């Protein structure tokens, strides 16, 4: 098969011919129809710890082309997406239905032993498959994974009815959070984002207001747009040092901060600020099968429209240039690959 191979940090992905993967007994082989480029893929491609020879990509949809001997309930030709998880199935996290939190889990596209979907074929656990109903396109199927992240983040907030919500960051995850916050009944969903194109995307999916933090005071702008109230919930969807402190500073009395942005270094907050307002802070990582099911059902029933999140599609040959272009701020939201 043809695949995009990571060589080393600072070098473009290389399009190569490599052997087709062989599904293990509990896996299926998928012919990839669409795969998505995630911000975590970009971070990995900048890290010296990422192994050479890795095929990135954990957001995908396609058709089953082969079944492992122990896989039941599926057949060749089924249209699916999958949770990109390869957990141990025998720990407290797995027993609790939280395979993404399994300490032994291998995320697809992050390990040489769990190669990803920037390729014509990818393997997935049979237990992690999710069927795509008629009317749910492969493009939308490849968006299920990032949308499930957003769904999980909003679920973690346990928002009160008619909540006033601030989302810091309007990338694909921030936009997904805006979409599901509105679906969950939030009255004010306001997104702080430096990119004008991404602010427009947020409004397309239902945000009630947007803030340009380069030119506006975020707290003052939020109060103006939200009936002179501080946010009851702040979602941090950027993942750079300083954003958690800002979220704690901005949230209202007894408000909740939900952290979705990934920071790999130490960060600093002033605990006394959170103490003075009795702020709750929760961290959200990945998703559950229920999140995938809820997203697919919402798309199938027309309850959400993920189309604004999908900004462009590239071929495998176009992928290296498109991938490098995303390393710097752009107008793109979610770029899909058609291998």
Buried (B, 14 or more C-beta within 10 A) or exposed (E): BBBBBBBEEEEBBEBBEBEBBEBBEBBBBBBBBBBBBBBBBBBBBEEEEBEEEBBBBBBBBBBBBBBBEEBEEBEEEBBBBBBBBBBEBEBEBBEEEBBBBBEEBBBBBBBEEBBBBBBBBBBBBBBBBBBBEEEBBBBBBBBBBBBBBBBBBBBBBEBEEEBBBBBBBBBBBBBBBBBBBBBBEBBBBBBBBBBEBBBBBBBBBBBBBBBBBEEBEBBEBBBBBBEEEBBBBBBBBBBEBEBBBBBBBBBBEEBBBBBBBBBEEEEEBEEEEBEEBEBBBEBBBBBBBEBBBBBBEBBBEEEBBBEBBBBEBBEBEBBBEBBBEBEEEBEBBBBBBBB
